[in-house]
């Protein structure tokens, strides 16, 4: 019985000799090369995209750049304009125009040579916020009345001036919006004045005169041939700002 077992092992020996042997320096089973101490030595593959690998991979031809071809990464955005300047919103210019409108006795028309809509939109929103603090939701009414008031003043002036009428709607909206600043102050102060007494009515009358004077003074200087119809233009301007004052009082 032992001889048979021995013969069976001896017969399997030729098959063992046919198994391919692992080359020197490589573990059995193809696990990779081995070092001098028998430890496995695996090739290192770097995962850094900016550095070339140690294999046969060619290095990248250039660095990634965003916003330009300078190759400095995000440094190209330093040459971009600020967001407010790209949108056409000049905060220092709006502040200077606000100060000159707040002075009812001396209006500087040079600051209003270039009309814009960013300032009027800001003041309309502030007017709506003051009304909201007083418990009145008038955002849509304020924007709608500003648009209708600008159209009304544009049509009235051009009808009065006839062929000499050169007031464009864009400048008209800008003037009406900037001269709304005293009305915004009146709306903010009216929060602390309770009721609809005589004090609030006097404040409303003064504010209407203030807004009307500022609007007519600016229009008489900025618009050609407007000085001839200054008194007539003051009437629709007074009606416009009187309607805004009714929102605050009532």
BABAGU-189358 format. One record per residue (C-alpha): x, y, z; chain. Coordinates in Angstrom, 2 decimals, always signed. Layout:
BEGIN
c1 / c2 / c3 / ch
X / Y / Z / A
...
//
This chain:
BEGIN
c1 / c2 / c3 / ch
+0.00 / +0.00 / +0.00 / A
+2.85 / +2.42 / +0.80 / A
+4.53 / +1.53 / -2.48 / A
+1.38 / +2.49 / -4.37 / A
+1.26 / +5.81 / -2.63 / A
+4.89 / +6.40 / -3.37 / A
+4.35 / +5.54 / -7.02 / A
+1.45 / +7.94 / -7.22 / A
+3.59 / +10.76 / -5.90 / A
+6.41 / +9.79 / -8.16 / A
+4.00 / +9.90 / -11.09 / A
+2.86 / +13.40 / -10.25 / A
+6.43 / +14.67 / -10.20 / A
+6.64 / +15.25 / -13.96 / A
+3.66 / +17.61 / -13.76 / A
+5.42 / +19.57 / -11.05 / A
+8.40 / +20.06 / -13.24 / A
+6.25 / +21.58 / -15.98 / A
+4.98 / +24.45 / -13.71 / A
+6.69 / +27.71 / -14.68 / A
+8.98 / +29.02 / -12.08 / A
+8.80 / +32.60 / -10.88 / A
+11.77 / +34.68 / -11.94 / A
+14.24 / +35.86 / -9.43 / A
+13.06 / +38.78 / -7.38 / A
+9.34 / +37.99 / -7.92 / A
+7.01 / +36.29 / -5.48 / A
+5.09 / +33.18 / -6.31 / A
+1.66 / +33.83 / -7.68 / A
+2.80 / +36.94 / -9.59 / A
+2.40 / +39.31 / -6.65 / A
+5.16 / +41.64 / -7.83 / A
+8.94 / +42.07 / -7.50 / A
+10.69 / +41.44 / -4.24 / A
+13.53 / +43.32 / -2.68 / A
+16.68 / +42.01 / -1.09 / A
+14.97 / +41.31 / +2.24 / A
+12.03 / +39.51 / +0.61 / A
+9.64 / +42.47 / +0.96 / A
+7.30 / +43.32 / -1.86 / A
+8.36 / +46.31 / -3.93 / A
+5.43 / +47.97 / -5.77 / A
+5.85 / +50.82 / -8.24 / A
+4.65 / +54.20 / -6.88 / A
+1.98 / +55.93 / -8.90 / A
+1.50 / +59.60 / -7.92 / A
-1.99 / +61.03 / -7.97 / A
-0.91 / +64.66 / -8.34 / A
-2.27 / +66.00 / -11.62 / A
+0.33 / +68.72 / -11.81 / A
+3.38 / +66.44 / -11.50 / A
+4.41 / +63.81 / -14.06 / A
+4.42 / +60.18 / -12.96 / A
+7.52 / +58.05 / -12.71 / A
+6.43 / +55.80 / -15.57 / A
+6.34 / +56.44 / -19.28 / A
+3.50 / +58.97 / -19.04 / A
+4.42 / +62.18 / -20.79 / A
+4.28 / +65.34 / -18.63 / A
+1.41 / +67.74 / -19.31 / A
+2.10 / +70.38 / -21.87 / A
+0.77 / +73.29 / -19.78 / A
-1.02 / +74.26 / -16.60 / A
-4.74 / +74.69 / -16.30 / A
-5.88 / +78.30 / -16.40 / A
-9.26 / +79.83 / -15.76 / A
-10.26 / +83.11 / -17.28 / A
-7.21 / +83.68 / -19.46 / A
-4.14 / +82.23 / -21.06 / A
-1.63 / +83.56 / -18.57 / A
-1.30 / +80.19 / -16.82 / A
-1.56 / +81.72 / -13.36 / A
-4.71 / +79.88 / -12.34 / A
-7.27 / +82.21 / -10.81 / A
-4.94 / +85.20 / -10.94 / A
-6.51 / +86.29 / -14.23 / A
-9.64 / +87.45 / -12.37 / A
-7.66 / +90.29 / -10.82 / A
-8.04 / +92.23 / -14.09 / A
-11.85 / +91.98 / -14.02 / A
-13.97 / +95.01 / -13.08 / A
-15.99 / +94.97 / -9.85 / A
-19.50 / +93.66 / -10.14 / A
-21.16 / +97.01 / -9.35 / A
-19.18 / +98.75 / -12.10 / A
-20.13 / +96.07 / -14.62 / A
-23.79 / +96.56 / -13.71 / A
-23.45 / +100.34 / -14.06 / A
-24.03 / +101.08 / -10.37 / A
-21.77 / +103.88 / -9.15 / A
-22.32 / +104.15 / -5.41 / A
-20.15 / +107.29 / -4.85 / A
-21.97 / +109.06 / -7.69 / A
-25.35 / +108.11 / -6.21 / A
-24.26 / +109.47 / -2.82 / A
-23.18 / +112.80 / -4.33 / A
-26.48 / +113.12 / -6.19 / A
-28.36 / +112.31 / -3.00 / A
-26.58 / +115.08 / -1.11 / A
-27.28 / +117.65 / -3.80 / A
-31.00 / +116.77 / -3.88 / A
-31.22 / +117.03 / -0.08 / A
-30.16 / +120.69 / -0.36 / A
-33.37 / +122.46 / -1.45 / A
-31.74 / +125.88 / -1.90 / A
-28.76 / +124.89 / -4.03 / A
-29.10 / +122.04 / -6.51 / A
-25.99 / +121.05 / -8.45 / A
-27.15 / +120.04 / -11.94 / A
-23.67 / +118.95 / -13.08 / A
-23.98 / +115.72 / -11.11 / A
-27.19 / +114.82 / -12.95 / A
-25.85 / +115.19 / -16.46 / A
-25.74 / +111.41 / -16.90 / A
-29.09 / +109.84 / -16.10 / A
-29.24 / +106.42 / -14.47 / A
-31.87 / +104.08 / -13.07 / A
-29.88 / +102.46 / -10.27 / A
-30.43 / +105.37 / -7.87 / A
-34.20 / +105.69 / -8.47 / A
-34.67 / +101.94 / -8.00 / A
-32.77 / +102.07 / -4.70 / A
-34.88 / +104.94 / -3.40 / A
-38.13 / +103.32 / -4.50 / A
-37.14 / +100.18 / -2.60 / A
-36.21 / +102.25 / +0.47 / A
-39.55 / +104.04 / +0.25 / A
-41.30 / +100.66 / +0.17 / A
-39.28 / +99.41 / +3.14 / A
-40.25 / +102.45 / +5.22 / A
-43.87 / +101.89 / +4.31 / A
-43.53 / +98.24 / +5.24 / A
-42.21 / +99.22 / +8.67 / A
-45.32 / +101.32 / +9.07 / A
-47.49 / +98.29 / +8.30 / A
-48.26 / +99.13 / +4.65 / A
-47.31 / +96.93 / +1.71 / A
-46.83 / +99.39 / -1.16 / A
-43.91 / +98.07 / -3.21 / A
-45.96 / +97.48 / -6.36 / A
-47.87 / +100.74 / -5.94 / A
-44.66 / +102.77 / -5.60 / A
-43.03 / +101.23 / -8.67 / A
-46.21 / +101.55 / -10.68 / A
-46.82 / +105.16 / -9.68 / A
-43.19 / +106.07 / -10.43 / A
-43.53 / +104.67 / -13.94 / A
-46.87 / +106.37 / -14.57 / A
-45.62 / +109.65 / -13.10 / A
-42.58 / +109.62 / -15.37 / A
-44.78 / +108.95 / -18.41 / A
-47.16 / +111.72 / -17.34 / A
-44.37 / +114.27 / -16.87 / A
-42.73 / +113.22 / -20.14 / A
-45.94 / +113.73 / -22.13 / A
-46.85 / +117.03 / -20.43 / A
-43.45 / +118.62 / -20.96 / A
-43.14 / +117.56 / -24.59 / A
-46.66 / +118.84 / -25.29 / A
-45.79 / +122.18 / -23.69 / A
-42.48 / +122.51 / -25.51 / A
-43.88 / +121.41 / -28.87 / A
-41.15 / +121.03 / -31.48 / A
-38.54 / +122.07 / -28.92 / A
-39.42 / +119.20 / -26.59 / A
-36.30 / +117.12 / -26.04 / A
-37.01 / +115.43 / -22.72 / A
-36.44 / +111.69 / -23.04 / A
-38.20 / +109.15 / -20.86 / A
-34.96 / +107.76 / -19.40 / A
-33.91 / +111.14 / -17.97 / A
-37.46 / +111.77 / -16.78 / A
-37.48 / +108.55 / -14.73 / A
-34.07 / +109.43 / -13.30 / A
-35.21 / +112.91 / -12.20 / A
-38.47 / +111.69 / -10.67 / A
-36.67 / +108.90 / -8.80 / A
-33.87 / +111.05 / -7.38 / A
-36.26 / +113.79 / -6.27 / A
-38.16 / +111.12 / -4.32 / A
-35.44 / +111.24 / -1.63 / A
-37.25 / +113.77 / +0.63 / A
-40.35 / +111.59 / +0.42 / A
-38.30 / +108.64 / +1.67 / A
-37.19 / +110.72 / +4.67 / A
-40.77 / +111.76 / +5.33 / A
-41.87 / +108.13 / +5.21 / A
-39.15 / +107.17 / +7.70 / A
-40.02 / +109.99 / +10.12 / A
-43.74 / +109.32 / +9.90 / A
-43.20 / +105.97 / +11.59 / A
-42.53 / +107.84 / +14.84 / A
-45.43 / +110.30 / +14.38 / A
-48.67 / +108.57 / +15.37 / A
-52.03 / +109.31 / +13.79 / A
-52.92 / +111.71 / +11.00 / A
-52.69 / +114.92 / +12.94 / A
-51.67 / +118.40 / +11.96 / A
-47.96 / +117.66 / +12.40 / A
-47.97 / +114.93 / +9.78 / A
-49.94 / +117.09 / +7.35 / A
-47.45 / +119.94 / +7.71 / A
-44.59 / +117.51 / +7.15 / A
-46.33 / +116.20 / +4.04 / A
-46.82 / +119.73 / +2.63 / A
-43.19 / +120.67 / +3.22 / A
-41.99 / +117.42 / +1.64 / A
-44.14 / +117.94 / -1.47 / A
-42.79 / +121.47 / -1.93 / A
-39.25 / +120.19 / -1.40 / A
-39.57 / +117.43 / -4.01 / A
-41.31 / +119.74 / -6.49 / A
-38.66 / +122.43 / -6.22 / A
-35.82 / +119.93 / -6.67 / A
-37.42 / +118.28 / -9.71 / A
-38.30 / +121.53 / -11.48 / A
-34.90 / +123.08 / -10.75 / A
-33.05 / +120.11 / -12.19 / A
-35.31 / +119.91 / -15.22 / A
-34.97 / +123.64 / -15.94 / A
-31.17 / +123.32 / -16.11 / A
-30.72 / +119.89 / -17.69 / A
-33.45 / +119.96 / -20.34 / A
-33.28 / +122.57 / -23.11 / A
-36.16 / +125.08 / -23.24 / A
-37.45 / +123.83 / -19.87 / A
-36.80 / +127.15 / -18.13 / A
-39.52 / +128.76 / -20.23 / A
-42.12 / +126.36 / -18.84 / A
-40.77 / +126.03 / -15.31 / A
-43.94 / +127.22 / -13.59 / A
-46.15 / +125.01 / -15.75 / A
-43.93 / +121.96 / -15.17 / A
-44.05 / +122.54 / -11.42 / A
-47.78 / +121.80 / -11.43 / A
-47.55 / +118.16 / -12.65 / A
-44.50 / +117.62 / -10.44 / A
-46.50 / +118.79 / -7.43 / A
-49.34 / +116.42 / -8.33 / A
-46.91 / +113.51 / -8.61 / A
-45.33 / +113.98 / -5.20 / A
-48.66 / +114.82 / -3.60 / A
-49.87 / +111.37 / -4.64 / A
-46.80 / +109.80 / -2.98 / A
-47.43 / +111.78 / +0.20 / A
-50.98 / +110.40 / +0.37 / A
-49.47 / +106.92 / +0.63 / A
-47.56 / +108.00 / +3.71 / A
-50.36 / +109.92 / +5.41 / A
-53.16 / +107.46 / +4.79 / A
//
